[in-house]
Amino acid sequence: MPTYRDHAVVLLTHKLGEADRIITLLSRSHGKVRAVARGVRRTSSKFGARLEPFMVADLQLYEGRTLDTITQA
């Protein structure tokens, strides 16, 4: 299961279920990436404020079939 690290700008966010969010990113080396951030919409989430639109973040992502998954921000 390959993981990669990249700098990205958050472009869009969409709600997914109760606590997750789909995030569209523009990264330096991978271009436009759609990723899932699990548990972002919970009050105790560490990712919540870091993954708002127009934020620049250093991310670690895990490759999936259609969507990547954000593991660190």
TIRO-2110 file (N, C-alpha, C; in Angstrom, 1 decimal):
// TIRO-2110
0.8, -1.2, 0.0, N, 1, A
0.0, 0.0, 0.0, CA, 1, A
0.9, 1.2, 0.0, C, 1, A
1.0, 1.9, -1.1, N, 2, A
1.9, 3.0, -1.2, CA, 2, A
1.4, 4.3, -0.6, C, 2, A
2.3, 4.9, 0.2, N, 3, A
1.9, 6.2, 0.7, CA, 3, A
2.9, 7.2, 0.1, C, 3, A
2.5, 8.5, 0.0, N, 4, A
3.4, 9.6, -0.5, CA, 4, A
3.1, 10.8, 0.3, C, 4, A
4.1, 11.7, 0.2, N, 5, A
4.0, 13.0, 1.0, CA, 5, A
4.1, 14.1, -0.1, C, 5, A
3.4, 15.2, 0.1, N, 6, A
3.3, 16.2, -0.9, CA, 6, A
2.8, 17.5, -0.2, C, 6, A
3.2, 18.7, -0.8, N, 7, A
2.6, 20.0, -0.4, CA, 7, A
1.4, 20.2, -1.3, C, 7, A
0.4, 20.7, -0.8, N, 8, A
-0.9, 20.9, -1.6, CA, 8, A
-1.7, 22.1, -1.1, C, 8, A
-2.5, 22.7, -2.0, N, 9, A
-3.5, 23.7, -1.6, CA, 9, A
-4.8, 23.1, -1.7, C, 9, A
-5.6, 23.3, -0.7, N, 10, A
-7.0, 22.8, -0.6, CA, 10, A
-7.9, 23.6, -1.5, C, 10, A
-8.6, 23.0, -2.5, N, 11, A
-9.4, 23.7, -3.4, CA, 11, A
-10.9, 23.7, -3.0, C, 11, A
-11.4, 22.5, -2.8, N, 12, A
-12.8, 22.3, -2.5, CA, 12, A
-13.0, 21.2, -1.4, C, 12, A
-14.1, 21.3, -0.6, N, 13, A
-14.4, 20.3, 0.3, CA, 13, A
-15.9, 19.9, 0.2, C, 13, A
-16.2, 18.6, 0.3, N, 14, A
-17.5, 18.1, 0.2, CA, 14, A
-17.8, 17.2, 1.4, C, 14, A
-19.0, 17.2, 2.0, N, 15, A
-19.3, 16.3, 3.1, CA, 15, A
-19.5, 14.9, 2.6, C, 15, A
-19.1, 13.9, 3.5, N, 16, A
-19.2, 12.5, 3.2, CA, 16, A
-19.6, 11.8, 4.5, C, 16, A
-20.8, 11.4, 4.5, N, 17, A
-21.3, 10.7, 5.8, CA, 17, A
-21.4, 11.7, 6.9, C, 17, A
-21.2, 11.1, 8.1, N, 18, A
-21.4, 12.0, 9.3, CA, 18, A
-20.1, 12.7, 9.7, C, 18, A
-18.9, 12.1, 9.6, N, 19, A
-17.7, 12.7, 10.1, CA, 19, A
-16.6, 12.8, 9.1, C, 19, A
-16.8, 12.4, 7.9, N, 20, A
-15.8, 12.4, 6.8, CA, 20, A
-16.0, 13.5, 5.9, C, 20, A
-14.9, 13.8, 5.1, N, 21, A
-15.0, 14.9, 4.1, CA, 21, A
-14.2, 14.5, 2.9, C, 21, A
-14.7, 14.8, 1.7, N, 22, A
-13.9, 14.6, 0.5, CA, 22, A
-13.2, 16.0, 0.2, C, 22, A
-11.9, 15.9, -0.1, N, 23, A
-11.2, 17.1, -0.3, CA, 23, A
-10.5, 17.1, -1.6, C, 23, A
-10.6, 18.2, -2.4, N, 24, A
-9.9, 18.3, -3.7, CA, 24, A
-8.7, 19.2, -3.5, C, 24, A
-7.5, 18.6, -3.8, N, 25, A
-6.3, 19.3, -3.6, CA, 25, A
-5.5, 19.5, -4.9, C, 25, A
-4.7, 20.6, -4.9, N, 26, A
-3.8, 20.8, -6.0, CA, 26, A
-2.4, 20.7, -5.4, C, 26, A
-1.7, 19.5, -5.8, N, 27, A
-0.4, 19.3, -5.2, CA, 27, A
0.7, 19.6, -6.2, C, 27, A
1.9, 19.7, -5.6, N, 28, A
3.1, 20.0, -6.5, CA, 28, A
3.4, 18.9, -7.5, C, 28, A
3.5, 17.7, -7.0, N, 29, A
4.0, 16.6, -7.9, CA, 29, A
3.0, 15.7, -8.4, C, 29, A
1.7, 15.7, -7.9, N, 30, A
0.7, 14.8, -8.3, CA, 30, A
-0.5, 15.5, -9.0, C, 30, A
-0.4, 16.8, -9.1, N, 31, A
-1.5, 17.6, -9.7, CA, 31, A
-2.8, 17.6, -8.9, C, 31, A
-3.9, 17.5, -9.6, N, 32, A
-5.2, 17.6, -8.9, CA, 32, A
-5.5, 16.2, -8.3, C, 32, A
-5.7, 16.2, -7.0, N, 33, A
-6.0, 14.9, -6.2, CA, 33, A
-7.3, 15.1, -5.5, C, 33, A
-8.1, 14.0, -5.5, N, 34, A
-9.2, 13.9, -4.6, CA, 34, A
-8.9, 12.9, -3.5, C, 34, A
-9.2, 13.3, -2.3, N, 35, A
-8.8, 12.5, -1.1, CA, 35, A
-9.9, 12.6, -0.1, C, 35, A
-9.9, 11.5, 0.7, N, 36, A
-10.9, 11.4, 1.9, CA, 36, A
-10.1, 11.7, 3.1, C, 36, A
-10.7, 12.6, 4.0, N, 37, A
-10.2, 12.9, 5.3, CA, 37, A
-11.1, 12.3, 6.3, C, 37, A
-10.7, 11.2, 7.0, N, 38, A
-11.6, 10.5, 7.9, CA, 38, A
-11.7, 11.2, 9.2, C, 38, A
-12.9, 11.4, 9.7, N, 39, A
-13.2, 12.0, 11.0, CA, 39, A
-12.9, 13.4, 11.1, C, 39, A
-12.8, 14.2, 10.0, N, 40, A
-12.5, 15.6, 10.0, CA, 40, A
-13.6, 16.4, 10.7, C, 40, A
-14.8, 16.0, 10.6, N, 41, A
-15.9, 16.8, 11.0, CA, 41, A
-16.3, 16.6, 12.5, C, 41, A
-15.5, 15.8, 13.2, N, 42, A
-15.7, 15.6, 14.6, CA, 42, A
-15.1, 16.8, 15.4, C, 42, A
-15.5, 17.1, 16.6, N, 43, A
-15.0, 18.2, 17.3, CA, 43, A
-13.6, 17.9, 17.8, C, 43, A
-13.2, 16.7, 18.0, N, 44, A
-11.9, 16.3, 18.5, CA, 44, A
-10.9, 16.1, 17.4, C, 44, A
-11.2, 16.4, 16.2, N, 45, A
-10.3, 16.2, 15.0, CA, 45, A
-9.1, 17.1, 15.0, C, 45, A
-8.0, 16.5, 14.6, N, 46, A
-6.8, 17.3, 14.5, CA, 46, A
-6.7, 17.9, 13.1, C, 46, A
-7.4, 17.3, 12.1, N, 47, A
-7.3, 17.8, 10.7, CA, 47, A
-8.3, 18.9, 10.4, C, 47, A
-9.3, 19.1, 11.2, N, 48, A
-10.4, 20.0, 10.9, CA, 48, A
-10.0, 21.4, 10.4, C, 48, A
-9.2, 22.1, 11.1, N, 49, A
-8.8, 23.5, 10.7, CA, 49, A
-7.8, 23.5, 9.7, C, 49, A
-7.0, 22.4, 9.5, N, 50, A
-5.9, 22.4, 8.5, CA, 50, A
-6.4, 22.1, 7.1, C, 50, A
-7.6, 21.6, 7.0, N, 51, A
-8.1, 21.2, 5.6, CA, 51, A
-9.3, 22.0, 5.2, C, 51, A
-9.2, 23.3, 5.4, N, 52, A
-10.2, 24.2, 4.9, CA, 52, A
-9.8, 24.8, 3.6, C, 52, A
-10.7, 25.2, 2.7, N, 53, A
-10.4, 25.8, 1.4, CA, 53, A
-9.3, 26.9, 1.5, C, 53, A
-8.4, 26.8, 0.5, N, 54, A
-7.3, 27.8, 0.3, CA, 54, A
-6.2, 27.7, 1.4, C, 54, A
-6.2, 26.6, 2.1, N, 55, A
-5.1, 26.4, 3.1, CA, 55, A
-4.0, 25.6, 2.3, C, 55, A
-2.7, 26.0, 2.7, N, 56, A
-1.6, 25.2, 2.2, CA, 56, A
-1.2, 24.2, 3.3, C, 56, A
-1.0, 23.0, 2.9, N, 57, A
-0.7, 21.9, 3.8, CA, 57, A
0.4, 21.0, 3.3, C, 57, A
1.1, 20.4, 4.2, N, 58, A
2.1, 19.4, 3.9, CA, 58, A
1.4, 18.1, 4.3, C, 58, A
1.0, 17.2, 3.4, N, 59, A
0.2, 16.1, 3.6, CA, 59, A
0.9, 14.8, 3.4, C, 59, A
0.5, 13.7, 4.1, N, 60, A
0.8, 12.4, 3.8, CA, 60, A
-0.4, 11.7, 3.3, C, 60, A
-0.4, 11.1, 2.1, N, 61, A
-1.6, 10.4, 1.6, CA, 61, A
-1.3, 9.0, 1.3, C, 61, A
-2.4, 8.2, 1.3, N, 62, A
-2.4, 6.8, 1.0, CA, 62, A
-3.2, 6.6, -0.2, C, 62, A
-2.6, 5.9, -1.2, N, 63, A
-3.2, 5.7, -2.5, CA, 63, A
-4.3, 4.7, -2.4, C, 63, A
-5.5, 5.1, -3.0, N, 64, A
-6.6, 4.2, -3.1, CA, 64, A
-7.0, 4.0, -4.6, C, 64, A
-8.1, 3.2, -4.8, N, 65, A
-8.5, 3.0, -6.2, CA, 65, A
-9.0, 4.3, -6.9, C, 65, A
-9.9, 4.9, -6.3, N, 66, A
-10.5, 6.2, -6.9, CA, 66, A
-10.1, 7.4, -6.1, C, 66, A
-10.1, 7.3, -4.8, N, 67, A
-9.8, 8.4, -3.9, CA, 67, A
-8.6, 8.0, -3.0, C, 67, A
-7.8, 9.0, -2.7, N, 68, A
-6.7, 8.8, -1.8, CA, 68, A
-7.2, 9.0, -0.4, C, 68, A
-6.4, 8.7, 0.6, N, 69, A
-6.8, 8.9, 2.0, CA, 69, A
-5.7, 9.7, 2.7, C, 69, A
-6.1, 10.8, 3.4, N, 70, A
-5.2, 11.6, 4.1, CA, 70, A
-4.9, 11.0, 5.4, C, 70, A
-3.6, 10.7, 5.7, N, 71, A
-3.2, 10.1, 7.0, CA, 71, A
-2.6, 11.1, 7.9, C, 71, A
-1.9, 12.2, 7.4, N, 72, A
-1.3, 13.2, 8.2, CA, 72, A
-1.5, 14.5, 7.5, C, 72, A
-1.6, 15.6, 8.3, N, 73, A
-1.6, 16.9, 7.8, CA, 73, A
-0.8, 17.9, 8.7, C, 73, A
END
